Amino acid sequence: MTQQYGDPYSIFEPYVPNKMAWLMFKVASYERLLGMQKGVLYMNSVSYFSTLEEAGPTALRKDPLEKTYAKFHAGTANGYTGKILIQLGDGEDKKTLDAGPAAVMSLEVPNPKSTMLFCMSALADDETGRMPSERDGKLYFDARFEEFGSHVLVIRNASVFAERVNKAIATNEIIYGGAYFQGGCGLVQYLDLENRSGHVGLFRKDKKYSWQQEYRICFGVKEHALNSGGAFELQIDGISDISQIISLRSLIENPVSISRKYARLVNGRYSVSDT
């Protein structure tokens, strides 16, 4: 299936993340992945990811735009000219000031400290019909993943995993949703966000993070349920039966070979071939 992408420069573009993926995986320490197999999904807030240190082991996880709902730039770009105007006072004393061509205005998502993310990765076709890490019939794992941990938990049955997550969310009274969660799960869309005006939200990141191939789950949590570090642990039914843990280094050193099959409807029947 092909995900349809709209105009990436439309300020008010409605965006629903693509949920289609061939395979989901999580890179972390062996101990953290064992906990995930037992059903513990450890989640941090968008506020946490936006305020991490610029250097050290968490540097690749930091995203200053993580809690940004929308961002607007003054100036001219892509054939449009925009201004950010500030109104002071009212009535006869009202004044309107132009913030200038370099002004930037950002809006945060509601309650960034209680908007929680569970971040994974996924192998999924992009708008070109290929996976970003696919080259010459093989899948390559970026060595930067080693900053996230030593092992990979591979989920063999994504639909069963989704059922168990949905069940846990639906039966937990401290979890809440909302329109700004954009459906609550899906693939991150990577765009050039540095000078882009418009909606960012929870499923758009700058293209420099595209190597992470991220698939995320997000929802709101009542603050009293967060631990002392501001994180939340979602307990689902265990997933040992649909997952396995393997060494990340072995995947980096040995790219996975893939074989694509194509189905075409011929005379009322599907014909499968390699081309």
C-alpha positions in Angstrom: 0.0 0.0 0.0 1.2 3.5 -0.7 0.9 6.3 1.8 -0.4 9.5 0.3 1.4 12.6 1.4 -0.1 16.1 1.1 1.6 19.4 0.3 4.3 19.6 3.0 4.2 23.4 3.0 0.5 23.8 3.7 0.2 25.6 7.0 -3.1 24.1 7.9 -2.6 20.6 6.3 -4.5 17.9 8.2 -2.0 15.1 8.7 -2.7 11.5 9.8 0.4 9.3 10.2 0.8 6.2 8.2 0.3 3.1 10.3 1.5 0.5 7.7 4.8 -1.2 8.5 6.5 -4.4 7.5 8.3 -4.9 10.8 8.7 -3.1 14.1 11.7 -3.2 16.3 13.1 -1.5 19.4 16.8 -0.8 20.2 17.7 -0.6 23.9 19.7 -2.3 26.6 19.2 -6.1 26.9 17.6 -5.5 30.4 15.1 -2.9 29.1 14.1 -5.2 26.2 13.5 -8.1 28.6 11.1 -5.8 30.5 9.4 -5.0 27.3 8.9 -8.7 26.5 7.2 -8.9 29.9 4.9 -6.2 28.9 6.4 -2.9 30.2 6.5 0.0 27.7 8.6 2.7 29.3 7.5 6.1 28.1 9.0 9.6 28.4 7.3 12.9 27.7 7.7 15.3 24.8 9.1 17.8 27.3 11.8 15.3 28.3 12.9 14.7 24.7 13.0 18.5 23.9 15.3 19.3 26.9 17.9 16.6 26.8 21.6 17.5 26.8 23.2 18.4 23.5 26.2 16.1 24.2 26.7 12.7 25.7 24.7 9.4 25.4 21.3 11.2 25.0 22.3 13.6 22.3 20.8 11.6 19.4 17.5 11.5 21.2 17.2 15.3 21.8 14.8 17.1 19.5 14.1 20.8 20.4 10.9 20.7 18.3 9.5 17.6 20.1 6.9 19.6 22.0 6.1 22.0 19.1 2.5 21.9 17.8 3.1 24.5 15.1 5.8 26.9 14.1 5.6 30.1 11.9 8.4 32.1 10.3 8.2 35.7 9.1 9.7 36.5 5.8 9.4 35.1 2.3 9.6 31.4 1.4 8.1 29.1 -1.2 6.5 32.1 -2.9 4.7 33.3 0.2 5.4 36.3 2.4 4.4 36.1 6.0 4.4 38.6 8.9 4.1 38.1 12.6 2.2 41.1 14.1 1.9 41.9 17.8 -1.1 43.9 18.9 -0.7 46.1 22.0 -3.7 47.7 23.8 -7.1 48.2 22.4 -9.5 50.9 21.2 -7.9 54.2 20.3 -4.7 53.1 22.0 -4.3 50.0 20.0 -1.0 49.6 18.2 0.2 46.8 15.8 3.9 46.1 15.6 5.7 44.1 13.0 8.0 41.6 14.7 10.3 41.7 11.8 11.5 39.4 9.0 13.5 37.1 11.3 10.7 36.5 13.8 9.6 33.0 14.7 6.5 32.0 16.6 6.0 28.6 18.1 3.0 26.9 19.7 3.4 24.0 22.1 1.3 20.9 22.3 -1.0 21.0 25.4 0.5 19.6 28.6 3.9 18.6 27.2 5.0 17.1 30.5 2.1 14.6 30.4 2.1 13.9 26.7 3.9 10.6 26.6 5.8 8.9 23.8 6.8 5.3 23.2 9.4 5.3 20.4 10.3 2.3 18.3 11.6 1.9 14.8 9.9 0.2 11.8 10.7 -1.1 8.4 8.1 0.5 6.1 7.8 1.7 2.5 8.1 5.4 2.0 6.3 7.4 -0.8 8.8 6.0 -3.4 7.7 2.4 -2.6 11.0 1.5 -1.0 12.3 1.4 2.6 14.8 4.2 3.4 17.4 1.7 4.6 17.0 -0.6 1.5 19.8 -0.8 -1.0 20.5 -3.4 -3.6 18.0 -5.9 -2.1 19.4 -5.6 1.4 18.4 -3.7 4.6 21.1 -1.9 6.4 20.9 -0.8 10.1 22.6 2.5 10.9 25.5 2.2 13.3 24.1 5.2 15.2 21.5 2.9 16.7 24.3 1.6 19.0 23.9 4.9 21.0 20.4 3.6 22.0 21.5 0.2 23.2 23.2 -3.1 22.5 20.3 -5.2 21.4 17.2 -5.2 19.2 13.7 -6.6 20.1 12.1 -7.6 16.9 8.3 -7.9 16.9 7.2 -10.6 14.5 3.4 -9.9 14.6 2.7 -6.2 14.6 -1.1 -6.7 14.6 -1.1 -8.7 17.8 1.2 -6.2 19.4 -1.2 -3.4 18.5 -4.1 -5.3 19.9 -2.4 -5.7 23.3 -1.4 -2.0 23.4 -4.9 -0.9 22.5 -6.4 -3.1 25.1 -4.1 -1.7 27.8 -4.9 1.9 26.8 -8.6 1.3 26.6 -8.8 -0.1 30.1 -6.5 2.4 31.8 -8.5 5.3 33.3 -5.5 7.6 33.8 -4.8 7.7 30.0 -6.6 10.3 27.9 -6.7 11.2 24.2 -7.4 14.2 22.0 -7.3 15.5 18.5 -3.7 16.7 18.7 -2.5 13.1 19.3 -3.3 12.5 15.6 -4.7 9.0 16.0 -2.2 8.0 18.7 0.3 5.9 16.7 2.1 5.7 13.4 5.2 6.4 11.4 7.1 9.7 11.8 7.2 11.8 8.7 10.5 13.5 8.1 10.6 17.0 6.6 13.0 19.9 6.4 11.6 21.7 9.4 14.4 24.3 10.0 12.7 27.1 8.0 9.2 25.5 7.5 6.1 27.2 8.7 3.1 25.2 9.7 2.0 22.2 11.6 4.7 20.1 13.3 2.8 18.0 15.8 3.8 14.6 17.3 4.5 12.8 14.1 6.8 15.1 12.2 10.5 15.5 12.8 13.4 17.1 10.9 14.9 15.1 8.2 18.2 14.8 10.1 16.5 12.2 12.3 15.3 10.1 9.3 17.8 7.3 9.9 15.8 6.4 13.1 12.8 5.2 11.0 10.6 5.9 14.0 7.2 4.5 14.8 5.7 5.9 17.9 2.7 5.6 20.2 1.5 8.6 22.1 -1.2 9.7 24.5 -1.8 11.8 27.6 -1.4 10.7 31.2 -2.7 12.3 34.3 0.3 13.8 36.1 -0.1 11.9 39.4 0.6 8.6 37.6 4.1 9.7 36.4 7.2 8.5 38.3 9.7 10.7 40.0 11.5 11.2 36.8 8.4 12.2 34.9 8.1 8.9 33.0 5.2 6.5 32.6 5.2 2.7 32.4 2.4 1.2 30.4 1.7 -2.4 31.3 0.4 -4.6 28.5 0.1 -8.4 28.2 3.6 -9.9 27.6 5.0 -10.2 24.1 7.6 -13.0 24.4 5.5 -15.1 22.1 5.6 -12.6 19.2 9.1 -11.2 19.7 12.8 -12.0 19.9 15.9 -10.2 21.2 19.1 -10.3 19.1 22.4 -8.5 19.0 22.4 -5.1 17.3 26.0 -5.5 16.2 25.1 -8.7 14.3 22.5 -6.8 12.3 24.8 -3.9 11.5 27.5 -6.3 10.3 25.2 -8.6 8.4 22.6 -6.6 6.3 19.3 -8.5 5.9 18.5 -9.7 2.4 14.9 -9.1 1.2 12.9 -10.5 -1.7 10.0 -8.5 -2.9 6.9 -10.0 -4.6 4.4 -8.0 -6.7 0.8 -8.9 -7.1 -1.2 -8.0 -10.2 -4.8 -8.6 -11.1 -4.9 -10.6 -14.4 -8.2 -11.9 -15.8 -9.8 -11.6 -12.4 -7.0 -13.4 -10.5 -3.9 -12.2 -8.8 -0.6 -13.1 -10.3 2.5 -12.9 -8.1 6.0 -12.2 -9.6 9.4 -10.8 -8.7 8.9 -7.7 -11.0 
